[in-house]
């Protein structure tokens, strides 16, 4: 018995007790799996600090499952672990890591890193920590410190400090962090050193708590008229505050109780602009609106009826530059103010003029601004989204004939009353003159329609695009020749900038400024502004030159058949006609030679 007792191994020492003052991290929310690595780090720190790592494996697993929460039990049951592996702390944590942490999207992580900047009111320490945290999952490798340095230099809100750091060629991450922290500390110490409060440039708004009755009262007032404060809405012409003068701001059009001069501005933006002491600024919120409004009135501007949108808070009166007419409004003068639109966008002001505004029996003289380039926001939108805005010639539907023909074709298909989807399917699957259907030209294969087809016909088979375009070009050229021959059409000579033209439809004279973006279109300057017209809508004005004759020479103009008896306009027209070769005879179907007559083309 004594020998057996001596051979028995000694009992393991008891495990040290856990630290009772340390609490495990809170239960993990498995709906947000992105927070799992952070929670796991907290549990590992608790495991070491509390002495849990010196306990048995099964004890550590139980403590881990208890700290993770009730949802961890359900996840453990579905994990591919054996009963023995479920008692191993290492295997259980590895399985949970694989379950909660999916493969990260490196592109997304780097995009978040590159877009991180210092937020308003955020300390530099918090910003630097956030940049380091985002860089952990970006897999930058050896460039990690350099990219973090660049993000800190570019992302800080202090523009002067950022420029100073960019000028340092030997800047390192440690040096950049030190200078950023020192700059923030010095700024905080300045009020103490100078003994004055430093202006922060921020606006603090004090929100006063109101009772429920007051809130309902304010809501009722806000739903009424904003000029007189009446609870019911009414038209501007029926408002009692229309001719009243505010006692607060001394402006007409509203009462003092509805004055907005002292109201709190919700959106405050600090804008830095290049200013001039001799230059005034004005804001123009809106030029036109498609929505009906009760603040729209029909006024007379220098005798012409014009629709205006009334705004008592507007600083200037403005019209589009296309509405300006020299005959009615006079020549534009240099504007005394610079107009800005929403977003501090500087408007293209062509000039201003003194206009007389009349409504009913009341009249006033105002300085009216002519604003141009109102399509700039749409041009910027087209540039940002990468598409080209092409318009056809005004009052010339033939320029958009291909699109008109396509619309007419689809409308004809839908007028039958059948299913629109099947009609479009048949149209896209029908071969054209070239032998290819629209679907095959677009996708490189035929599409399945209601007509039975062999499987081999549905296989991808791209047509020869170059040969197709060449044949289409030749077909259009032949069609143009046939049309010109049928209607005896001939191309008009080009117009040059500065040339005078006559517009028959408008019955007025104009001057060519430049060629438009589309073919056969020109920008014409008239007395009422600039217009865009097709070549068929204008006639070139030829200035006749006086004929110089010598008294001593015989008068050859009296000879019959001499072309010198024609006026310079007719002579120039005939010269263009002969040069174009349109009066050359052609043979008809019966074999007769026909010569088109020479016509006068102004």
C-alpha positions as CSV (number, residue, x, y, z in Angstrom):
1,X,0.0,0.0,0.0
2,X,2.8,2.4,0.8
3,X,4.5,1.6,-2.5
4,X,1.3,2.2,-4.4
5,X,0.8,5.5,-2.6
6,X,4.3,6.6,-3.4
7,X,3.9,5.8,-7.2
8,X,0.7,7.9,-7.5
9,X,1.3,11.3,-9.3
10,X,0.9,14.4,-7.2
11,X,-2.4,16.3,-7.6
12,X,-2.3,19.5,-9.8
13,X,-2.2,22.7,-7.8
14,X,-5.6,24.5,-7.6
15,X,-6.1,27.2,-10.2
16,X,-5.8,30.7,-8.9
17,X,-9.1,32.5,-8.3
18,X,-10.4,35.0,-10.8
19,X,-10.2,38.7,-10.0
20,X,-13.7,39.6,-8.6
21,X,-13.4,43.3,-9.4
22,X,-13.1,42.8,-13.2
23,X,-16.4,42.4,-15.2
24,X,-16.4,40.7,-18.6
25,X,-17.4,42.7,-21.6
26,X,-21.1,43.1,-22.4
27,X,-23.0,40.7,-24.5
28,X,-22.2,40.8,-28.2
29,X,-24.8,41.8,-30.8
30,X,-24.4,39.3,-33.6
31,X,-26.5,41.4,-36.0
32,X,-23.5,43.8,-36.3
33,X,-20.7,41.3,-37.2
34,X,-18.2,44.1,-38.0
35,X,-17.8,44.8,-34.3
36,X,-16.7,41.2,-33.5
37,X,-12.9,41.9,-33.7
38,X,-13.2,44.8,-31.3
39,X,-15.3,42.7,-28.8
40,X,-12.9,39.8,-29.1
41,X,-10.0,42.1,-28.2
42,X,-11.8,43.3,-25.1
43,X,-12.5,39.7,-24.1
44,X,-8.9,38.7,-24.5
45,X,-7.8,41.6,-22.3
46,X,-10.3,40.5,-19.7
47,X,-9.2,36.9,-20.0
48,X,-5.6,37.8,-19.2
49,X,-6.3,40.4,-16.6
50,X,-8.7,38.3,-14.7
51,X,-6.5,35.2,-14.7
52,X,-9.0,33.3,-16.9
53,X,-6.2,32.1,-19.2
54,X,-4.7,30.0,-16.3
55,X,-8.0,28.1,-16.0
56,X,-8.8,24.9,-17.8
57,X,-9.8,24.9,-21.5
58,X,-13.4,23.8,-20.7
59,X,-13.7,26.5,-18.0
60,X,-12.5,29.2,-20.5
61,X,-15.0,28.0,-23.1
62,X,-17.9,28.3,-20.6
63,X,-16.8,31.8,-19.6
64,X,-16.5,32.8,-23.2
65,X,-20.0,31.5,-24.1
66,X,-21.5,33.2,-21.0
67,X,-19.9,36.6,-21.9
68,X,-21.0,36.3,-25.6
69,X,-24.7,36.0,-24.7
70,X,-27.6,33.8,-25.6
71,X,-27.2,34.0,-29.3
72,X,-23.7,32.4,-29.0
73,X,-25.3,29.1,-27.9
74,X,-27.3,28.9,-31.1
75,X,-24.3,29.6,-33.2
76,X,-22.2,27.0,-31.4
77,X,-24.7,24.3,-32.2
78,X,-24.5,25.0,-35.9
79,X,-20.7,25.2,-36.1
80,X,-18.9,22.1,-37.5
81,X,-17.2,21.1,-34.2
82,X,-17.0,17.8,-32.5
83,X,-17.7,17.4,-28.8
84,X,-14.0,17.3,-28.0
85,X,-13.4,20.5,-30.1
86,X,-16.2,22.3,-28.3
87,X,-14.2,22.0,-25.1
88,X,-11.1,23.6,-26.6
89,X,-11.0,27.4,-26.2
90,X,-8.7,27.8,-29.3
91,X,-10.9,25.8,-31.6
92,X,-14.1,27.5,-30.4
93,X,-12.7,31.0,-30.9
94,X,-11.3,30.2,-34.3
95,X,-14.7,28.9,-35.4
96,X,-16.5,32.0,-34.1
97,X,-14.0,34.2,-35.9
98,X,-14.6,32.4,-39.2
99,X,-18.3,32.7,-38.6
100,X,-18.5,36.4,-37.8
101,X,-15.7,37.9,-39.8
102,X,-16.2,37.6,-43.5
103,X,-13.6,38.4,-46.1
104,X,-13.2,42.2,-46.2
105,X,-13.7,44.3,-49.3
106,X,-10.3,45.9,-49.7
107,X,-11.6,48.5,-52.2
108,X,-14.3,49.5,-49.8
109,X,-11.9,49.8,-46.8
110,X,-9.5,51.9,-48.8
111,X,-12.3,54.1,-50.1
112,X,-13.4,54.8,-46.5
113,X,-9.8,55.5,-45.6
114,X,-9.3,58.0,-48.5
115,X,-12.6,59.8,-47.7
116,X,-11.9,60.3,-44.0
117,X,-11.4,63.9,-43.0
118,X,-11.5,65.8,-39.8
119,X,-15.1,66.6,-38.9
120,X,-16.1,70.0,-37.6
121,X,-15.5,70.1,-33.8
122,X,-13.4,66.9,-33.9
123,X,-10.1,66.9,-32.0
124,X,-6.9,66.0,-33.8
125,X,-6.3,63.1,-31.5
126,X,-9.6,61.6,-32.4
127,X,-9.0,62.1,-36.1
128,X,-5.5,60.6,-36.0
129,X,-6.8,57.5,-34.1
130,X,-9.6,57.1,-36.6
131,X,-7.2,57.2,-39.5
132,X,-5.0,54.5,-37.9
133,X,-8.1,52.3,-37.2
134,X,-9.2,52.5,-40.8
135,X,-5.7,51.6,-42.1
136,X,-5.7,48.3,-40.2
137,X,-7.8,46.5,-42.8
138,X,-6.5,48.3,-46.0
139,X,-3.5,46.0,-46.4
140,X,-1.1,48.8,-47.4
141,X,2.0,46.8,-46.6
142,X,5.2,48.8,-46.6
143,X,3.4,52.0,-47.6
144,X,1.2,52.0,-44.5
145,X,3.0,54.9,-42.7
146,X,3.3,57.0,-45.8
147,X,-0.4,56.7,-46.7
148,X,-1.4,57.5,-43.1
149,X,0.8,60.5,-43.2
150,X,-0.7,61.7,-46.4
151,X,-4.3,61.2,-45.1
152,X,-3.5,63.2,-42.0
153,X,-1.9,66.1,-44.0
154,X,-4.8,66.3,-46.5
155,X,-7.6,65.6,-44.0
156,X,-7.0,68.2,-41.3
157,X,-9.2,71.2,-41.3
158,X,-6.4,73.7,-40.8
159,X,-5.6,74.7,-44.4
160,X,-2.5,76.7,-43.6
161,X,-1.1,73.9,-41.5
162,X,-1.8,71.5,-44.3
163,X,0.0,73.7,-46.8
164,X,3.0,74.0,-44.5
165,X,3.2,70.3,-44.0
166,X,3.1,69.7,-47.8
167,X,6.1,72.0,-48.3
168,X,8.2,69.8,-46.0
169,X,10.0,67.3,-48.3
170,X,11.4,65.2,-45.4
171,X,8.1,64.9,-43.6
172,X,7.5,61.6,-41.8
173,X,4.4,60.2,-40.0
174,X,5.8,60.9,-36.6
175,X,6.8,64.4,-37.5
176,X,3.4,65.2,-39.0
177,X,1.6,63.9,-35.9
178,X,3.8,66.0,-33.7
179,X,3.2,69.2,-35.6
180,X,-0.5,68.7,-35.9
181,X,-0.8,68.1,-32.1
182,X,1.4,71.1,-31.3
183,X,-0.6,73.4,-33.5
184,X,-3.9,72.3,-31.9
185,X,-2.3,72.8,-28.4
186,X,-1.0,76.3,-29.3
187,X,-4.4,77.4,-30.5
188,X,-6.0,76.3,-27.3
189,X,-3.4,78.2,-25.2
190,X,-3.8,81.5,-27.1
191,X,-6.9,82.7,-25.1
192,X,-5.0,82.1,-21.9
193,X,-1.9,83.9,-23.1
194,X,-3.6,86.9,-24.6
195,X,-6.2,87.1,-21.9
196,X,-9.1,87.4,-24.4
197,X,-11.6,85.0,-25.7
198,X,-10.8,83.6,-29.1
199,X,-13.4,83.8,-31.8
200,X,-14.2,80.4,-33.0
201,X,-16.4,81.4,-36.0
202,X,-19.2,79.1,-34.7
203,X,-22.8,80.1,-34.0
204,X,-24.4,78.7,-30.9
205,X,-28.2,78.5,-31.0
206,X,-30.1,78.3,-27.8
207,X,-33.2,76.2,-28.2
208,X,-36.1,77.1,-25.9
209,X,-38.4,74.4,-24.7
210,X,-42.0,75.1,-25.5
211,X,-45.1,73.6,-24.3
212,X,-47.4,71.4,-26.4
213,X,-49.9,74.2,-26.7
214,X,-47.3,76.7,-27.9
215,X,-46.0,74.2,-30.5
216,X,-49.5,73.7,-31.9
217,X,-50.0,77.4,-32.0
218,X,-46.8,77.9,-33.9
219,X,-47.7,75.2,-36.3
220,X,-51.1,76.9,-36.9
221,X,-49.4,80.2,-37.6
222,X,-46.8,78.7,-40.0
223,X,-49.6,77.2,-42.1
224,X,-51.2,80.6,-42.7
225,X,-50.0,83.7,-44.6
226,X,-46.4,84.6,-44.0
227,X,-46.9,88.3,-44.8
228,X,-49.8,89.3,-42.5
229,X,-49.9,86.4,-40.1
230,X,-53.5,85.4,-40.9
231,X,-54.4,81.8,-40.2
232,X,-56.0,81.3,-43.7
233,X,-54.0,81.5,-46.8
234,X,-55.0,84.0,-49.5
235,X,-53.7,85.5,-52.7
236,X,-51.0,88.2,-52.6
237,X,-53.4,90.8,-54.1
238,X,-55.9,90.2,-51.2
239,X,-53.2,90.3,-48.4
240,X,-53.8,93.3,-46.0
241,X,-50.0,93.6,-45.6
242,X,-49.5,94.3,-49.3
243,X,-49.1,98.1,-48.9
244,X,-48.1,98.1,-45.2
245,X,-44.7,99.1,-43.9
246,X,-42.9,96.9,-41.3
247,X,-42.1,98.8,-38.1
248,X,-39.1,96.5,-37.6
249,X,-37.2,96.6,-40.8
250,X,-39.1,99.5,-42.5
251,X,-39.8,97.4,-45.6
252,X,-43.1,97.2,-47.4
253,X,-45.1,94.0,-47.9
254,X,-45.4,92.5,-44.4
255,X,-46.3,93.3,-40.8
256,X,-43.8,93.5,-37.9
257,X,-45.1,90.3,-36.3
258,X,-44.1,88.3,-39.4
259,X,-40.8,90.1,-40.0
260,X,-38.0,87.6,-40.7
261,X,-35.1,90.1,-40.3
262,X,-34.4,88.7,-36.8
263,X,-35.3,85.1,-37.3
264,X,-32.7,82.3,-36.8
265,X,-31.1,81.1,-40.0
266,X,-31.1,77.3,-40.1
267,X,-28.2,76.7,-42.5
268,X,-25.1,78.9,-41.8
269,X,-22.2,78.6,-44.2
270,X,-19.0,80.5,-44.1
271,X,-18.0,81.7,-47.6
272,X,-14.8,83.4,-48.6
273,X,-15.0,85.6,-51.7
274,X,-12.8,88.0,-53.5
275,X,-14.4,91.3,-52.6
276,X,-14.0,94.8,-54.0
277,X,-14.7,97.9,-52.0
278,X,-16.4,99.6,-54.9
279,X,-18.5,96.5,-55.8
280,X,-21.8,95.5,-54.3
281,X,-23.2,92.0,-54.1
282,X,-26.8,90.8,-54.5
283,X,-28.5,87.4,-54.3
284,X,-30.9,86.0,-56.8
285,X,-32.6,82.9,-55.6
286,X,-34.8,81.9,-58.6
287,X,-35.4,83.1,-62.1
288,X,-38.4,80.9,-63.0
289,X,-40.4,78.0,-61.7
290,X,-42.7,75.5,-63.3
291,X,-44.9,75.1,-60.3
292,X,-47.9,77.4,-60.0
293,X,-47.6,80.0,-57.4
294,X,-49.9,82.7,-56.0
295,X,-47.0,85.2,-56.1
296,X,-46.9,85.3,-59.9
297,X,-48.4,88.4,-61.5
298,X,-48.7,89.8,-65.0
299,X,-46.9,93.1,-65.2
300,X,-46.1,95.5,-68.0
301,X,-42.4,96.1,-68.6
302,X,-42.0,99.2,-70.9
303,X,-45.5,98.5,-72.2
304,X,-45.1,94.8,-72.9
305,X,-46.9,92.2,-70.8
306,X,-44.4,90.1,-68.9
307,X,-45.0,87.4,-66.2
308,X,-43.0,88.1,-63.0
309,X,-42.6,86.2,-59.8
310,X,-43.0,88.6,-56.9
311,X,-40.7,88.5,-53.9
312,X,-40.6,91.3,-51.4
313,X,-37.3,90.0,-50.1
314,X,-35.6,90.1,-53.4
315,X,-32.8,92.7,-53.9
316,X,-33.0,93.2,-57.6
317,X,-35.4,92.7,-60.5
318,X,-34.1,90.4,-63.3
319,X,-35.2,88.9,-66.6
320,X,-33.6,86.4,-68.9
321,X,-31.3,88.0,-71.5
322,X,-33.3,86.4,-74.3
323,X,-36.2,88.7,-73.4
324,X,-34.2,91.9,-73.7
325,X,-34.9,94.0,-76.8
326,X,-32.8,97.0,-77.8
327,X,-35.9,98.7,-79.4
328,X,-38.1,98.2,-76.3
329,X,-35.6,98.3,-73.4
330,X,-32.7,100.2,-74.8
331,X,-28.9,99.4,-74.7
332,X,-27.6,97.4,-71.7
333,X,-25.5,99.3,-69.3
334,X,-22.8,98.0,-67.0
335,X,-24.4,96.5,-63.8
336,X,-23.6,98.1,-60.5
337,X,-23.9,94.8,-58.6
338,X,-22.7,91.3,-59.0
339,X,-25.5,88.7,-58.8
340,X,-25.1,85.4,-57.1
341,X,-27.4,82.4,-57.2
342,X,-27.9,79.4,-54.9
343,X,-24.6,77.9,-53.7
344,X,-22.8,81.3,-54.3
345,X,-22.8,80.6,-58.0
346,X,-21.9,83.8,-59.9
347,X,-24.5,84.5,-62.5
348,X,-23.7,85.7,-66.0
349,X,-25.2,89.2,-66.0
350,X,-25.2,90.7,-69.5
351,X,-26.1,94.2,-68.3
352,X,-29.0,96.3,-66.9
353,X,-31.5,98.9,-68.0
354,X,-34.1,101.2,-66.5
355,X,-37.5,99.7,-66.9
356,X,-41.0,100.9,-66.1
357,X,-43.1,98.3,-64.3
358,X,-46.8,98.9,-64.4
359,X,-49.7,97.0,-62.8
360,X,-53.2,98.3,-63.0
361,X,-52.9,102.0,-62.2
362,X,-49.6,101.8,-60.3
363,X,-46.2,102.3,-61.9
364,X,-42.6,102.3,-60.7
365,X,-39.1,102.5,-62.3
366,X,-36.7,99.8,-61.5
367,X,-33.2,98.8,-62.6
368,X,-33.8,95.5,-64.4
369,X,-30.9,93.0,-64.8
370,X,-30.6,90.9,-67.9
371,X,-29.2,87.5,-66.8
372,X,-27.8,85.0,-69.3
373,X,-26.3,81.5,-69.4
374,X,-29.2,80.1,-67.3
375,X,-28.3,76.7,-68.7
376,X,-25.0,76.5,-66.9
377,X,-26.4,74.1,-64.1
378,X,-27.6,71.7,-66.8
379,X,-24.3,71.9,-68.6
380,X,-22.4,71.1,-65.4
381,X,-24.8,68.2,-64.8
382,X,-24.2,66.8,-68.3
383,X,-20.4,67.1,-67.8
384,X,-20.5,65.5,-64.4
385,X,-22.5,62.5,-65.6
386,X,-20.7,62.1,-68.9
387,X,-23.3,62.7,-71.6
388,X,-23.6,65.1,-74.4
389,X,-26.7,67.3,-74.8
390,X,-27.5,67.7,-78.5
391,X,-30.4,69.7,-79.7
392,X,-31.9,69.9,-83.2
393,X,-32.4,73.1,-85.2
394,X,-35.3,75.2,-84.0
395,X,-38.4,75.2,-86.2
396,X,-36.8,72.6,-88.5
397,X,-38.2,69.1,-87.7
398,X,-36.3,67.6,-90.7
399,X,-33.1,67.9,-88.7
400,X,-34.5,65.4,-86.2
401,X,-36.2,63.2,-88.8
402,X,-34.5,59.9,-87.7
403,X,-35.8,60.3,-84.1
404,X,-39.3,61.4,-85.4
405,X,-39.4,58.3,-87.6
406,X,-38.5,56.0,-84.7
407,X,-41.2,57.5,-82.5
408,X,-43.8,57.2,-85.3
409,X,-42.9,53.6,-85.9
410,X,-43.3,52.7,-82.2
411,X,-46.6,54.6,-82.0
412,X,-47.9,52.7,-85.1
413,X,-47.0,49.4,-83.4
414,X,-48.9,50.3,-80.2
415,X,-52.0,51.6,-82.0
416,X,-53.0,48.0,-82.9
417,X,-54.2,47.4,-79.3
418,X,-52.0,44.4,-78.7
419,X,-49.4,43.8,-76.1
420,X,-46.8,46.5,-76.2
421,X,-44.0,44.2,-75.0
422,X,-44.6,41.7,-77.9
423,X,-44.8,44.6,-80.4
424,X,-41.4,45.9,-79.3
425,X,-40.1,42.3,-79.3
426,X,-41.2,41.8,-82.9
427,X,-39.7,45.2,-84.0
428,X,-36.3,44.4,-82.4
429,X,-36.2,40.9,-83.9
430,X,-37.2,41.8,-87.5
431,X,-34.1,42.0,-89.8
432,X,-33.4,45.4,-91.5
433,X,-32.3,46.0,-95.1
434,X,-28.8,45.0,-94.2
435,X,-30.0,41.6,-93.0
436,X,-29.3,42.2,-89.3
437,X,-32.0,42.9,-86.7
438,X,-31.7,45.8,-84.2
439,X,-31.1,43.3,-81.4
440,X,-28.3,41.6,-83.3
441,X,-26.6,45.0,-84.0
442,X,-26.9,45.9,-80.3
443,X,-26.1,42.5,-78.6
444,X,-24.4,40.5,-81.3
445,X,-27.1,37.7,-81.4
446,X,-30.7,37.2,-82.3
447,X,-33.4,37.2,-79.6
448,X,-36.1,34.6,-79.2
449,X,-39.5,35.8,-80.5
450,X,-42.9,34.2,-81.0
451,X,-41.7,32.8,-84.3
452,X,-40.1,29.3,-84.0
453,X,-36.4,29.4,-84.6
454,X,-33.6,26.9,-84.7
455,X,-31.2,26.9,-81.7
456,X,-28.3,27.6,-84.0
457,X,-29.8,30.9,-85.1
458,X,-29.7,32.1,-81.5
459,X,-25.9,31.6,-81.1
460,X,-23.8,34.8,-80.8
461,X,-22.7,36.1,-84.2
462,X,-21.4,39.6,-84.3
463,X,-21.8,41.4,-87.7
464,X,-19.0,43.2,-89.4
465,X,-19.5,46.7,-87.9
466,X,-17.2,48.4,-90.4
467,X,-18.8,47.0,-93.4
468,X,-22.2,47.7,-92.0
469,X,-21.4,51.3,-91.4
470,X,-19.9,51.7,-94.8
471,X,-23.0,50.2,-96.5
472,X,-25.3,52.4,-94.4
473,X,-23.3,55.5,-95.4
474,X,-23.5,54.6,-99.0
475,X,-27.2,53.9,-98.8
476,X,-27.8,57.3,-97.1
477,X,-25.7,59.0,-99.8
478,X,-27.6,57.4,-102.6
479,X,-30.9,58.3,-100.9
480,X,-29.7,61.9,-100.7
481,X,-28.8,62.0,-104.4
482,X,-32.2,60.6,-105.3
483,X,-34.0,63.1,-103.1
484,X,-32.0,66.0,-104.5
485,X,-32.6,64.8,-108.1
486,X,-36.3,64.3,-107.5
487,X,-36.9,67.7,-105.8
488,X,-34.1,69.5,-107.6
489,X,-32.5,70.5,-104.3
490,X,-29.0,71.9,-104.2
491,X,-26.8,72.8,-101.2
492,X,-26.8,76.4,-100.1
493,X,-23.5,78.2,-99.8
494,X,-22.1,78.7,-96.3
495,X,-22.5,81.9,-94.4
496,X,-19.5,83.6,-92.8
497,X,-19.4,85.4,-89.4
498,X,-20.3,89.0,-89.8
499,X,-22.4,88.5,-92.9
500,X,-25.9,90.1,-92.9
501,X,-28.9,87.9,-93.4
502,X,-32.7,88.3,-93.6
503,X,-35.0,86.1,-91.6
504,X,-38.3,85.8,-93.6
505,X,-40.3,84.2,-90.8
506,X,-39.5,86.9,-88.2
507,X,-39.4,89.6,-91.0
508,X,-36.3,91.1,-89.5
509,X,-32.6,91.6,-90.3
510,X,-29.7,89.8,-88.5
511,X,-26.0,89.3,-88.4
512,X,-24.2,85.9,-88.4
513,X,-22.2,85.5,-85.2
514,X,-20.8,81.9,-85.6
515,X,-21.7,78.4,-86.6
516,X,-23.8,76.3,-84.2
517,X,-22.8,72.9,-83.0
518,X,-25.2,71.1,-85.3
519,X,-24.8,71.1,-89.1
520,X,-26.5,73.9,-91.1
521,X,-27.3,75.9,-88.0
522,X,-26.1,79.4,-87.2
523,X,-26.2,81.8,-84.2
524,X,-27.8,85.1,-85.4
525,X,-27.7,88.4,-83.6
526,X,-30.9,90.4,-84.0
527,X,-32.3,93.6,-82.4
528,X,-34.2,91.4,-79.9
529,X,-31.2,89.3,-78.9
530,X,-29.5,86.1,-80.2
531,X,-31.4,83.3,-81.9
532,X,-30.4,80.0,-83.5
533,X,-31.8,79.3,-86.9
534,X,-31.3,76.7,-89.7
535,X,-29.8,77.7,-93.0
536,X,-33.1,77.4,-94.8
537,X,-34.6,80.0,-92.5
538,X,-32.4,82.9,-93.6
539,X,-31.4,84.6,-96.8
540,X,-28.0,86.2,-97.4
541,X,-28.1,89.9,-98.1
542,X,-25.8,91.0,-100.9
543,X,-24.6,94.6,-100.9
544,X,-24.6,95.8,-104.6
545,X,-21.6,97.6,-105.8
546,X,-21.8,100.6,-108.2
547,X,-20.9,99.8,-111.8
548,X,-17.9,101.7,-113.1
549,X,-18.1,102.7,-116.8
550,X,-15.8,104.8,-118.9
551,X,-17.4,107.4,-121.1
552,X,-14.8,106.9,-123.9
553,X,-15.5,103.2,-124.2
554,X,-18.5,101.9,-126.1
555,X,-21.5,100.9,-123.9
556,X,-21.3,97.1,-124.1
557,X,-24.3,96.8,-121.7
558,X,-26.6,97.7,-124.5
559,X,-25.7,94.5,-126.5
560,X,-28.4,91.9,-126.3
561,X,-27.5,88.7,-124.6
562,X,-24.7,90.2,-122.6
563,X,-24.7,89.0,-119.0
564,X,-23.3,92.4,-117.8
565,X,-26.8,93.8,-118.0
566,X,-27.6,91.8,-114.8
567,X,-27.4,93.3,-111.4
568,X,-24.5,92.3,-109.2
569,X,-26.9,90.2,-107.0
570,X,-28.2,88.2,-110.0
571,X,-24.7,87.9,-111.4
572,X,-23.3,86.5,-108.1
573,X,-26.3,84.1,-107.9
574,X,-25.7,82.8,-111.4
575,X,-22.0,82.4,-110.7
576,X,-22.8,80.2,-107.7
577,X,-25.3,78.2,-109.7
578,X,-22.9,77.5,-112.5
579,X,-20.1,76.6,-110.1
580,X,-22.3,74.2,-108.3
581,X,-23.1,72.5,-111.6
582,X,-26.8,72.2,-110.8
583,X,-27.9,73.5,-114.3
584,X,-26.2,70.7,-116.1
585,X,-28.7,68.7,-118.2
586,X,-29.7,65.2,-117.2
587,X,-31.4,62.5,-119.1
588,X,-35.0,61.5,-118.1
589,X,-36.5,58.0,-118.3
590,X,-37.8,58.7,-121.8
591,X,-34.3,59.7,-123.0
592,X,-35.0,63.5,-123.2
593,X,-32.3,65.8,-122.0
594,X,-33.6,68.3,-119.5
595,X,-31.8,71.4,-118.3
596,X,-33.1,73.0,-115.0
597,X,-33.7,76.8,-115.3
598,X,-31.4,79.2,-113.5
599,X,-33.3,80.6,-110.5
600,X,-32.6,83.7,-108.4
601,X,-31.7,82.6,-104.9
602,X,-31.5,85.4,-102.3
